[in-house]
């Protein structure tokens, strides 16, 4: 089967969605599928055309992801001629894929990671006008009937149903975690010494983009409150300072200094994905204070390492968090502070481990592809 993927971003752009599709596409190649990806060129170092582990990748220049919706159409139309199926994803790739699937009379699948309809002002740092526009764009996306929807969690499925999509058209396939990479037996806590974290320090760990949706400002406020009472707590946060997030990143740094915790909070640039487990293993507690999550890779990966987790109880996080954990309400500084205080005495709730493997993710995608093609 020849599958054409149209995606907003792909490797070397790094994020949870990119991890999902890189793993999916490369494993589909191993299973004998012919995979082509059309995406946008996000940096000057990536090539316009290349082959990575058997996956054919084409990148086009765009001003931003919104222009990709229109600029992708000519090349997408050409590539779709020889494909059997178009697989796309929210956000900007959805509409061009829908248009080309109709023109070329090809079946298509839309993967939905999160639904923010009605929530943009709560989860985004953009202006009210920008959030209003994004909300309208998202509503327009779901106005069209894509027929075949994959969601990455039950929470996203429910949100999609609330957006008016027929539940019979929705299939949930959880994202997969690389348990070979995220194997705690392969790592130690040596990074603590490099970053001058003492044995007596209780280190909280965060990884994600700056801005409202990941709840980092709430975490900083809760940590500052705890730091006034406990001299042995520290926070290590891997946060992107790219131009895309410059405004949010600058606001984060200001908040840290205004709350006078700059000597207790370590802000670190993103690292290569394969190096991440070493940084996770520094943690005494991983904190995932997200206001919204489609799946929650950070939580799932921390769980794979058997690390204690504090996470918000909203969206998909209860579906991926297990083991030693504490759930808190989203956007609550006081609840997060109390949970962090509990964690310093190793006082966690406990539940059965939750496993989401790559193998199951690939198997369910292949099963779904065959179902769509045979329908």
N, C-alpha and C positions, 0 to 999 in steps of 0.2 A: 504494500500500500504506500502511496506517495502522499505525504501530509505536508501542507503548507501552513506554517505558523506565522501569524502577523502579531507582533508584540511591541508594546510601547518601549520596553527596554530589554536588553539581553546582555550577557557577559561581554565585556568586562564590567559593565555596570553591576553593582552588587546590592542585593536586597533579598528579602524573603521570596518575592515573586521570581526573581532571576534564579535563585537557588532551585526553586521548584522546576522551572522550565529547562534549565541546563541539565539537570538530572534526568528529567523525563525524556528530552530529545536525544541525549547521548545513549540512554538505555534502549530507546526505540530503535536506534541505528543497530545496536547489538542484536536486536530481535529481528533484523532484516528489513526494517522500514526505511524508506528514503525520505529524509527530513530536510526541508528548506525553511529558513527563517528570514523574514523581512522585518527589519527594525530600524530604529533611528541611530545615527552616529552621534555619540555623546561626548567624545573627546578626540583630540587630534592624533592620538596614537593608534586607535583602532582602525582597521582597514575597511575599505568599502566592500570588499569581497574576500572571504576566507573560509577555510574548512577547519573546524575544530573538532577533533575526535569523531570525524565522519559526518558532522552536521554542517551543511552548507549555509553560510550566513551572508546576507546582503544588508548593508546599512546605507541609509540615505541621509543627506544633510537636511536638518530642519532647524527652525529658530527655537522651537520648544515642542513639547509633546502634543499641543493642540494643533499646530500646523501639520504634524504627522498625519492627522486625520485626512487632510486633503492632498498633501504632497506624496503620500504613499499610493494613491489610487492608480496612476499609470503603471508603475512597476508591479503592483499587486495584481492588476488585470493580466499582465503578461505572464507572470509566474503561475497564476491560477489555471492557465490553459491546460497544463499537463498534470495537475494534482488530482487526487481522488477526494480529498477532504480538506477544508480550511478550519484550522483551530486557532481561535483568537482569545483575547482576554480584555477585561476592562482596564483601561479607560478609553484612551484615544484610538485604540485599534479596532474597537467594536464596530463602529459605523462603516468605515471603509471595507471591512471584511464582509459585513452584511450586504453592502451594495455590490461588491464584486461577486459574492456567492450567487446573487440573483442574476447578474449579467452573464456569468459563466455557467449558471445552473449547477452549482456545486453544493453539496451538503456542508453544513458548518456547525461548529460547537463554540459556545462562549463560556469561558471560565470566569466566574465571578469570585473575587477575593473578599471584598467588603462592600456594603451598601451604606452610603452616607446620606441618602435622601432624608431631608428634614433635620439633619444633624450637623451640617457644615459649620454653622456658627459656634457649635459646642466643641468641635474637634479640630478646627482649622484656625491658624493664626492669620489668615488672609483677611482683608477688609470685608465689611458687610456686603459691599457691592460685588466683590470677587466671589464671595461665598454664595451669594444669590445667583450669580451667573453659573457657577459650578453645579449648584443644585439643579438649575434648569437643564444644564447639559446632561446631567445624570438621568434626569427624568426623561429627556428625549431619547437617550440610549435605550432605556427599557420600554419605550413606546413601541419599538419594533419587535416583532416576534421572531426570535432567533431559533425557536423550536427546541433546541438542545442546549441545556444549561448544566455546567458542572460547578458545584460550589465546594469550598474547601473545609466547610464545617457545617454542622446543623444550625448554628446561630446565623450563618450567612444564608442558609436555605430559608430560614424563617423570615429573615429580613427581605429576601427576594420575593417571597410569597406576599408579604405586607406591601411590597411595591407593585403588586398586581399580576405577578407571574404565576401561571398555572403550576401547581405543585407536581402534577404528573409529568411535566417537562423537565423537572429538576432531579439531578443525580448528585449525591454527595460523595466525593472522593477526597479523603483527608490527604494533606501534604505528607510526604515521607521525610523521615529523619535518617541521616547516614549514621547508623549505630556503630559502624566500623570506625568512622572518624570520631564520633562522640562517645568513645569508650574510656571511662575513667581510669582504667588500668594502664593506659598508655601515657598518662600525664602525672605530674606532681605539682607541688605548690611553690616551685623555685622562683616563679615570677614575683612572688611576694618580696623576696629578698632584694631582687633587682630594683623594685619600686619602693623599697624601704618600708614595707608593711611589717610591723612587729608581730611576733607570735601572740602577744596579748591583745592586739587590735582585732576588733570585730569588723570585717570588711564587707560592706554592701556593694553589689555590682549591678551596673546597668549597661545595656547595649542597645543603641537605636538612634534614630534621627532626633534632632532637637525640635521643639515645637509642641503644640498643645496635644496632639493625638496620642503621643506616647507617654504623656503625663510626667515628663521630666521635671518641669517647674514645680509640680506638686511634690515630687520626691525631694527636691532640694529644700523646699520649705519644711517638710516633715523631718528631714535629716538635720536641718539647722536647729529645730526644736529639741531633738534628741541630743545633739552635740553639746548643748548648754548643760546637760545633766550628766553626760557620759564622755569622759576624755579619751576613751579607748575605741570610739567608733570612727570609721573612715568610709568614704565613698569613692569608688573607682568607676568612671563612666566613659565608655567608648562612644564618641559622638562625632558625627561628620561636621566639618567646618567648610564644606564646599560652598561655592557661591550660591547654589540653589537654596541653601539653608542659612546664609550669612546673617540675615536679620534675626532669625530665631537663635542662632549660635551667639551672636553678640548680646542678645537679651539674657541668655543663660549665664554668660560670664558676668554681666552686670549684677544679676541676682545673687550669684555666689559671693561677690565682693560686698554687696549691700547687706547680706546676712552674716558677713564676717566669718565665713567658713572656707575661705580660699586656701587655708593651710591644712584643711582636712578633706578637701574634695580634689580628686585627681581627674582631669579631663584629658583623654587620650584620643589621638586620631585613629580612624578605622585601620584595621590590620587585615592581612590576607585571611580568607575564610578558613584555610587549613590551620592557621595559627590561633584562631579564636579559642579553641578548647583550653589552651595554656592559660589564657587570661580568665576564662570562666573559673578555672580551678583555683584561682587566687581567692575566690569568694567564700565567705562564711554564709552569706545569704544573697541570692539573686532576686532583684526587685523588678517586677514587670507591672508598672502602674498605669497601663494603657487605658485611654478613654474608649478606644475602639480597636478590635483585632479581628481580622478575618480568620486567622489560624493561630498565630503566635509562635513563630519559630524560636525566639529567644527562650520562651518558657519551655517548649518541647525539648530544646537542646540542653537546657539546664537540668531538666528532669532526666534526660538520658544519662547525664553525668552523676545522677543521684544527689544533686545539690538541693538544699532547702530553698523554697521559693515563697516570696510574698507577691501576690498577684491580685489584680482587680477581679471581681466576680462577674463582670459583664461580658457580653459577646461570647467569643469562642473559648476563652481561657479555661473555664471549668472542664472543657472537653479534652484539654491536653495536659493539665496540671494534676499531678498525683504525688505520692510519696509524702515527704515532710513539707508542709505548706501552710500558709495563712491567706485566706481570702479577705479582701477589703472592698468597700464601695469605691467606685470610680470617682476621682476628683475630690476625695476627702483627705485633707491634710491630717486631721485628728485621728481618723481610723488608721491611716498609714503610719503615723507616729506610734500609736499603740502597738501595731503589729511589729514594727521595727524594735520597739522596746521588748516585746515578748521574745523576739528572735535572739536577743543578746543573752537570754537565759536558756536558749535551746527549747523553748516552749512552742512547739508546732502542733498543728493537727496532722493526722496521718490518713492516707487512703491508698488503695491499690495502685500499682504502677500502671501507667497508660502508655501503650506502645503503638507508634505509627511508622511502619517500615517503608523503605524505598520499594522493596519487592512487592508489597501489597498495592502501593500506589501505581506502579507500572502495570501490574496484572489487571487492576481494575480499569485503568485507562484503555488497555488493549481490548478488554472485554467490551467496553463501552463503544470503542471505535467499530468493532465488528457488528455490534448491535445496530449502530446507526447506519452502517453501509448495507446491512441486510434488511433493514426496515423498508 
